């Protein structure tokens, strides 16, 4: 056991040169590796109490379980959300599909779609005494078209434009109202009709669905709208789907609606994509009244750029390490593994050189003695030791004592013993040579 430990000690001491080399390479690894993604982001959510804000609160709670802080920033709606993304005020925002088309190509290229979170139906509620067939019938009514800059106003404006009714043609009876203000005015009889955009579970939509003074109507010619406004989708709402107790709607209806898209700005760290999307998937796993379970998140609209991390998530799911490890640990491991590969490529030839270098170093401890033996042998051949032969013999005997203290691994002992033999052989030669020269001197 002692010999094994001694051999191991020799091996370590022989290859100490590897320590600064490996330390330098590992230092370079930590220097060049990309910093971990931030565990904080800001998200524009629309008005408090709206559908966007409700979804953002659920997403915030889910991300908190992973140690990620999502700061919610209220806004005036989709248009305001896009503005906040463009200015860098927030990294994430929910945006109504179609709103991105209002941006310039340059501004849109700075945004990335992470995915569709859910569908946003357009609801048209009317007073019970109001009759409705098509959108043109609304021109003579007191109508709420959504608050300025809201997603509701953006959708209604697109529908009216498809009917060649542009904003300058809007009658004075139309009001730019939305949310609870429009709902209150409709229920109080101050409005004849009002548009709303939001999920079926939204508190405002549920309030109107339970209100006996208003009723929900179906939109006609939906195929014609879809052909002109491809960012919208058609939704069928079955009888009683919104409220079974009040049987709202009282018959099957068809409506249109955009989709709520989660959009990232230029300040968003792409590595956070799988974390955000997986949290959204958990939030949306049970579906909704209109969206089947497991339908969302889905790939974003083609009008937006898509991050490669989002494409990977939709095609293959979470990155392998994030399936088994917390996000923070998996993210760090991903970065170090990428740079560890070239590090291992560099280390492989270094470790491969350990054997030959170790062999050379051990043999060097033995072979350096042969240099002196060679010099003596040459001096004997040239006859240059006559005056100093006794001192040389004494020197070799001291070297023999020193050689006895030289440690080498067991596998190299045979070479050490051969050196002992050669050293003794040279001493015997010198002694014999001294005797001959002494005898020759006496005879002479």
C-alpha positions as CSV (number, residue, x, y, z in Angstrom):
1,X,0.0,0.0,0.0
2,X,2.8,2.4,0.9
3,X,4.4,1.7,-2.5
4,X,1.2,2.4,-4.3
5,X,0.8,5.7,-2.5
6,X,4.4,6.6,-3.4
7,X,3.9,5.8,-7.0
8,X,0.7,7.9,-7.0
9,X,2.6,10.8,-5.5
10,X,5.3,10.5,-8.1
11,X,2.6,10.5,-10.8
12,X,0.9,13.6,-9.4
13,X,4.2,15.5,-9.0
14,X,5.3,14.6,-12.5
15,X,2.2,16.1,-14.0
16,X,1.8,19.2,-11.9
17,X,2.2,21.2,-15.1
18,X,-1.4,20.3,-16.0
19,X,-2.8,22.3,-13.1
20,X,-2.1,25.8,-14.5
21,X,-3.2,24.7,-18.0
22,X,-6.5,23.2,-16.8
23,X,-7.0,26.2,-14.5
24,X,-6.5,28.6,-17.5
25,X,-9.0,26.6,-19.7
26,X,-11.6,26.5,-16.9
27,X,-11.1,30.2,-16.3
28,X,-11.7,30.8,-20.0
29,X,-14.9,28.7,-19.9
30,X,-16.3,30.9,-17.1
31,X,-15.2,34.1,-18.8
32,X,-16.7,33.4,-22.2
33,X,-19.9,31.6,-21.1
34,X,-23.0,33.7,-21.6
35,X,-24.5,35.2,-18.4
36,X,-27.6,33.4,-17.1
37,X,-30.9,34.9,-18.2
38,X,-32.6,37.4,-15.8
39,X,-35.2,36.0,-13.4
40,X,-37.4,39.1,-13.8
41,X,-39.4,40.6,-16.6
42,X,-42.1,43.2,-17.1
43,X,-45.4,42.5,-18.9
44,X,-48.0,44.9,-20.2
45,X,-51.4,43.6,-19.4
46,X,-54.1,46.0,-20.4
47,X,-56.6,47.5,-17.9
48,X,-57.0,45.9,-14.5
49,X,-60.1,43.7,-14.4
50,X,-59.7,42.9,-18.1
51,X,-59.1,39.5,-19.7
52,X,-55.4,40.2,-20.4
53,X,-54.8,41.3,-16.8
54,X,-56.6,38.2,-15.4
55,X,-54.4,35.9,-17.5
56,X,-51.2,37.8,-16.6
57,X,-52.0,37.4,-12.9
58,X,-52.3,33.6,-13.3
59,X,-49.1,33.5,-15.3
60,X,-47.4,35.6,-12.7
61,X,-48.4,33.2,-9.9
62,X,-47.2,30.1,-11.9
63,X,-43.8,31.7,-12.7
64,X,-43.3,32.6,-9.1
65,X,-43.2,28.9,-8.3
66,X,-40.0,28.7,-10.4
67,X,-38.5,31.7,-8.6
68,X,-39.2,34.0,-11.6
69,X,-40.6,37.5,-10.9
70,X,-43.1,38.8,-13.5
71,X,-44.0,42.5,-13.0
72,X,-47.4,43.5,-14.4
73,X,-47.7,46.8,-16.0
74,X,-51.3,48.0,-16.7
75,X,-52.0,49.7,-20.0
76,X,-54.7,51.1,-22.2
77,X,-54.9,48.0,-24.4
78,X,-53.2,46.3,-27.3
79,X,-52.0,49.4,-29.1
80,X,-50.5,50.7,-25.9
81,X,-48.9,47.3,-25.2
82,X,-47.2,47.5,-28.6
83,X,-46.0,51.0,-27.8
84,X,-44.5,49.8,-24.5
85,X,-42.8,46.9,-26.2
86,X,-41.3,49.2,-28.8
87,X,-40.0,51.6,-26.3
88,X,-38.4,48.9,-24.1
89,X,-40.7,49.8,-21.2
90,X,-41.7,46.1,-21.0
91,X,-40.2,42.8,-22.3
92,X,-43.6,41.0,-22.8
93,X,-47.1,42.0,-23.7
94,X,-50.4,40.4,-24.7
95,X,-51.4,41.8,-28.1
96,X,-54.6,41.2,-30.0
97,X,-53.9,39.6,-33.4
98,X,-54.0,42.1,-36.3
99,X,-52.7,44.9,-34.2
100,X,-49.1,44.2,-35.2
101,X,-50.1,44.9,-38.8
102,X,-50.5,48.6,-37.9
103,X,-46.7,48.8,-37.3
104,X,-44.1,49.5,-39.8
105,X,-42.0,46.6,-41.1
106,X,-39.0,47.9,-39.2
107,X,-40.9,48.2,-35.9
108,X,-42.5,44.8,-36.4
109,X,-39.1,43.1,-37.1
110,X,-38.1,44.1,-33.5
111,X,-40.9,42.0,-32.0
112,X,-41.2,38.3,-31.7
113,X,-44.3,36.2,-31.2
114,X,-44.0,33.6,-28.4
115,X,-47.4,32.1,-29.0
116,X,-51.2,32.3,-29.1
117,X,-52.6,32.1,-25.6
118,X,-56.3,32.0,-26.3
119,X,-59.1,33.2,-28.6
120,X,-60.9,36.5,-27.9
121,X,-64.5,36.4,-29.1
122,X,-66.2,39.6,-30.2
123,X,-69.5,39.9,-28.4
124,X,-72.3,42.1,-29.6
125,X,-74.9,42.7,-26.8
126,X,-78.1,44.6,-27.6
127,X,-81.0,45.9,-25.6
128,X,-84.0,43.5,-25.6
129,X,-86.1,45.8,-27.8
130,X,-83.4,46.3,-30.4
131,X,-83.5,44.3,-33.6
132,X,-80.3,43.4,-35.6
133,X,-79.6,41.7,-38.9
134,X,-76.3,43.0,-40.1
135,X,-73.7,45.6,-39.1
136,X,-75.2,48.4,-41.3
137,X,-78.3,48.2,-38.9
138,X,-76.1,49.7,-36.2
139,X,-75.7,53.0,-37.9
140,X,-79.0,54.2,-36.5
141,X,-78.3,52.9,-33.0
142,X,-76.5,54.3,-29.9
143,X,-73.5,52.0,-30.1
144,X,-70.3,51.6,-27.9
145,X,-67.4,50.7,-30.2
146,X,-64.7,50.3,-27.5
147,X,-62.5,52.8,-25.8
148,X,-59.8,54.6,-27.8
149,X,-56.8,52.4,-28.5
150,X,-58.5,49.3,-27.3
151,X,-58.6,45.9,-29.0
152,X,-62.4,46.1,-29.1
153,X,-62.2,49.3,-31.2
154,X,-59.6,47.8,-33.5
155,X,-61.8,44.8,-34.3
156,X,-65.0,46.8,-34.8
157,X,-63.2,49.3,-37.0
158,X,-61.9,46.5,-39.2
159,X,-65.4,45.0,-39.5
160,X,-67.0,48.3,-40.4
161,X,-64.2,49.0,-42.9
162,X,-64.9,45.7,-44.6
163,X,-68.5,47.0,-45.0
164,X,-67.1,50.3,-46.4
165,X,-68.0,52.2,-43.3
166,X,-65.0,54.2,-42.3
167,X,-64.5,56.3,-39.2
168,X,-65.5,59.7,-40.7
169,X,-68.8,58.1,-41.5
170,X,-69.5,57.0,-37.9
171,X,-72.7,58.6,-36.7
172,X,-72.7,60.9,-33.7
173,X,-74.7,58.3,-31.7
174,X,-71.7,56.0,-31.6
175,X,-69.5,56.4,-28.6
176,X,-65.9,55.4,-27.8
177,X,-66.8,53.5,-24.7
178,X,-65.6,50.1,-23.4
179,X,-65.4,47.9,-20.4
180,X,-67.7,48.4,-17.4
181,X,-68.7,52.0,-18.6
182,X,-70.2,50.6,-21.8
183,X,-71.8,47.7,-19.9
184,X,-73.4,50.1,-17.4
185,X,-74.7,52.4,-20.1
186,X,-76.2,49.5,-22.0
187,X,-77.9,48.1,-19.0
188,X,-79.2,51.5,-18.0
189,X,-80.7,52.0,-21.5
190,X,-78.3,54.8,-22.4
191,X,-77.0,52.6,-25.2
192,X,-78.8,50.4,-27.7
193,X,-75.8,48.1,-28.4
194,X,-72.2,47.6,-27.4
195,X,-69.2,45.6,-28.6
196,X,-66.9,43.8,-26.2
197,X,-63.9,41.6,-26.7
198,X,-62.7,39.1,-24.2
199,X,-62.8,35.4,-23.0
200,X,-66.2,33.9,-22.2
201,X,-65.1,33.6,-18.6
202,X,-64.4,37.3,-18.3
203,X,-66.3,38.8,-15.3
204,X,-67.8,41.6,-17.5
205,X,-69.0,39.1,-20.2
206,X,-70.5,36.9,-17.5
207,X,-72.2,39.9,-15.9
208,X,-73.8,40.8,-19.3
209,X,-74.7,37.1,-19.9
210,X,-76.7,37.1,-16.7
211,X,-78.4,40.5,-17.3
212,X,-82.1,40.1,-18.4
213,X,-82.2,43.6,-20.0
214,X,-79.7,42.6,-22.8
215,X,-79.3,39.8,-25.2
216,X,-76.4,38.4,-27.3
217,X,-76.7,38.2,-31.1
218,X,-74.9,36.3,-33.8
219,X,-72.8,37.8,-36.5
220,X,-73.7,36.9,-40.1
221,X,-71.4,36.6,-43.2
222,X,-68.5,35.4,-41.1
223,X,-66.9,33.7,-44.1
224,X,-66.8,37.0,-46.0
225,X,-65.1,38.7,-43.0
226,X,-62.5,35.9,-42.6
227,X,-61.6,36.2,-46.3
228,X,-60.8,39.9,-45.8
229,X,-59.5,39.7,-42.2
230,X,-57.4,36.5,-42.0
231,X,-56.1,37.3,-38.5
232,X,-59.7,36.7,-37.1
233,X,-61.2,33.3,-36.5
234,X,-64.7,32.0,-36.4
235,X,-66.2,30.8,-33.1
236,X,-69.4,28.9,-32.6
237,X,-71.1,29.5,-29.2
238,X,-73.7,26.9,-28.2
239,X,-77.0,27.6,-26.5
240,X,-76.5,28.4,-22.9
241,X,-72.7,28.3,-23.2
242,X,-72.1,31.6,-21.3
243,X,-74.8,31.2,-18.7
244,X,-77.0,28.1,-18.4
245,X,-79.3,29.6,-15.7
246,X,-80.3,32.5,-18.0
247,X,-79.7,30.4,-21.2
248,X,-77.3,32.9,-22.8
249,X,-77.2,32.8,-25.7
250,X,-80.7,31.4,-26.2
251,X,-79.7,29.7,-29.4
252,X,-76.5,28.7,-31.1
253,X,-74.7,31.8,-32.5
254,X,-71.6,32.5,-34.6
255,X,-69.1,35.2,-33.9
256,X,-65.6,36.3,-34.9
257,X,-62.6,37.1,-32.8
258,X,-58.9,37.7,-32.8
259,X,-56.4,35.7,-30.7
260,X,-54.5,37.0,-27.7
261,X,-50.8,36.7,-28.7
262,X,-47.9,36.8,-26.2
263,X,-45.3,39.1,-27.9
264,X,-41.7,39.7,-26.8
265,X,-39.7,42.9,-27.4
266,X,-36.1,43.3,-28.2
267,X,-35.1,43.4,-24.5
268,X,-36.5,39.9,-23.9
269,X,-34.0,37.2,-23.2
270,X,-34.7,34.3,-25.6
271,X,-33.6,31.7,-23.1
272,X,-36.7,32.5,-21.0
273,X,-39.0,31.3,-23.8
274,X,-39.5,27.7,-22.6
275,X,-40.0,28.9,-19.0
276,X,-42.7,31.4,-20.0
277,X,-44.4,29.0,-22.5
278,X,-44.4,26.1,-20.0
279,X,-46.0,28.3,-17.4
280,X,-48.6,29.5,-19.9
281,X,-49.3,25.8,-20.8
282,X,-49.9,25.0,-17.1
283,X,-52.2,28.0,-16.7
284,X,-54.2,27.1,-19.8
285,X,-54.1,23.3,-19.4
286,X,-57.8,23.0,-18.5
287,X,-59.0,25.0,-21.5
288,X,-62.0,27.3,-21.2
289,X,-65.6,27.4,-22.2
290,X,-64.7,27.9,-25.8
291,X,-61.1,26.5,-26.0
292,X,-60.7,22.7,-25.5
293,X,-58.1,21.6,-22.9
294,X,-54.5,21.5,-24.3
295,X,-55.2,23.7,-27.3
296,X,-53.0,26.6,-26.1
297,X,-50.4,28.0,-26.2
298,X,-50.0,27.5,-30.0
299,X,-47.7,28.9,-32.6
300,X,-47.9,32.6,-33.1
301,X,-49.3,34.3,-36.3
302,X,-47.1,34.3,-39.3
303,X,-47.1,38.1,-39.3
304,X,-44.6,38.0,-36.4
305,X,-41.1,36.7,-36.2
306,X,-40.7,33.6,-34.1
307,X,-37.8,32.9,-31.8
308,X,-35.9,29.6,-32.5
309,X,-36.5,28.7,-28.8
310,X,-40.3,29.0,-29.4
311,X,-40.1,26.8,-32.5
312,X,-38.2,24.2,-30.6
313,X,-40.7,24.3,-27.8
314,X,-43.7,23.7,-30.1
315,X,-41.9,21.0,-32.1
316,X,-40.1,19.1,-29.3
317,X,-41.3,20.5,-26.0
318,X,-39.0,21.6,-23.2
319,X,-35.2,21.3,-23.6
320,X,-34.0,18.0,-22.1
321,X,-32.4,19.4,-18.9
322,X,-35.4,21.6,-18.1
323,X,-37.6,18.5,-18.1
324,X,-35.8,17.2,-15.0
325,X,-34.2,20.2,-13.4
326,X,-35.4,23.6,-12.1
327,X,-35.1,26.3,-14.8
328,X,-32.2,28.2,-13.2
329,X,-30.0,25.1,-12.8
330,X,-30.9,23.7,-16.3
331,X,-30.2,27.1,-17.9
332,X,-26.7,27.3,-16.4
333,X,-26.0,23.7,-17.3
334,X,-27.0,24.3,-20.9
335,X,-24.5,27.1,-21.2
336,X,-21.6,25.4,-19.6
337,X,-22.2,22.2,-21.6
338,X,-22.0,24.1,-24.9
339,X,-18.6,25.5,-23.9
340,X,-17.4,22.4,-22.1
341,X,-17.4,20.5,-25.4
342,X,-14.5,22.5,-27.0
343,X,-12.8,22.4,-23.5
344,X,-12.9,18.6,-23.5
345,X,-11.5,18.6,-27.1
346,X,-8.6,20.6,-25.9
347,X,-8.1,18.5,-22.7
348,X,-8.1,15.2,-24.6
349,X,-4.7,15.5,-26.2
350,X,-3.3,16.9,-22.9
351,X,-4.5,13.9,-20.9
352,X,-3.3,11.6,-23.7
353,X,0.2,13.1,-23.2
354,X,0.2,12.2,-19.5
355,X,1.5,8.7,-20.2
356,X,4.5,9.5,-22.4
357,X,5.4,12.6,-20.3
358,X,5.3,10.5,-17.1
359,X,7.4,7.8,-18.7
360,X,10.0,10.4,-19.9
361,X,10.1,12.1,-16.5
362,X,10.7,8.9,-14.6
363,X,13.4,7.7,-17.0
364,X,15.0,11.1,-16.8
365,X,15.5,10.5,-13.1
366,X,17.5,7.5,-14.0
367,X,19.2,8.4,-17.3
368,X,20.7,11.6,-16.0
369,X,23.2,9.5,-14.1
370,X,24.4,7.9,-17.3
371,X,25.6,11.3,-18.5
372,X,28.4,11.2,-15.8
373,X,29.2,7.6,-16.5
374,X,29.6,8.4,-20.2
375,X,32.0,11.3,-19.4
376,X,34.2,9.0,-17.3
377,X,34.1,6.4,-20.0
378,X,35.4,8.9,-22.6
379,X,38.1,10.2,-20.2
380,X,39.2,6.6,-19.7
381,X,39.4,6.1,-23.4
382,X,41.4,9.3,-23.8
383,X,43.7,8.6,-20.8
384,X,42.8,11.8,-19.0
385,X,42.1,10.4,-15.5
386,X,45.7,9.5,-14.4
387,X,46.1,12.3,-12.0
388,X,42.6,12.4,-10.5
389,X,41.4,8.8,-10.6
390,X,41.1,8.3,-6.9
391,X,38.9,11.4,-6.5
392,X,36.7,10.1,-9.3
393,X,36.3,6.7,-7.6
394,X,35.3,8.5,-4.4
395,X,32.8,10.6,-6.3
396,X,31.2,7.6,-8.0
397,X,30.9,5.8,-4.6
398,X,29.1,8.9,-3.2
399,X,26.8,8.8,-6.3
400,X,26.1,5.2,-5.6
401,X,24.9,6.1,-2.1
402,X,22.7,8.9,-3.5
403,X,21.3,6.5,-6.1
404,X,20.1,4.2,-3.3
405,X,17.8,7.0,-2.2
406,X,16.2,7.6,-5.6
407,X,12.5,6.6,-5.7
408,X,10.9,5.3,-8.9
409,X,7.6,3.4,-9.5
410,X,7.9,-0.4,-9.2
411,X,7.4,-0.8,-12.9
412,X,10.7,1.1,-13.5
413,X,12.8,-0.7,-10.8
414,X,14.5,-2.9,-13.4
415,X,16.0,0.2,-15.0
416,X,17.1,1.6,-11.6
417,X,18.8,-1.7,-10.8
418,X,20.6,-1.7,-14.2
419,X,21.9,1.7,-13.3
420,X,23.2,0.4,-10.0
421,X,25.0,-2.4,-11.9
422,X,26.5,0.0,-14.5
423,X,27.7,2.4,-11.7
424,X,29.3,-0.4,-9.8
425,X,30.8,-1.7,-13.1
426,X,32.4,1.7,-13.7
427,X,33.8,1.9,-10.2
428,X,35.4,-1.5,-10.6
429,X,36.8,-0.4,-13.9
430,X,38.4,2.6,-12.3
431,X,39.8,0.6,-9.4
432,X,41.3,-1.9,-11.9
433,X,42.6,1.0,-14.0
434,X,44.2,2.6,-10.9
435,X,45.9,-0.7,-9.9
436,X,47.4,-1.1,-13.4
437,X,48.7,2.5,-13.5
438,X,50.1,2.2,-10.0
439,X,51.8,-1.1,-10.9
440,X,53.2,0.2,-14.1
441,X,54.6,3.2,-12.3
442,X,56.5,1.0,-9.8
443,X,57.9,-1.2,-12.5
444,X,59.0,1.8,-14.4
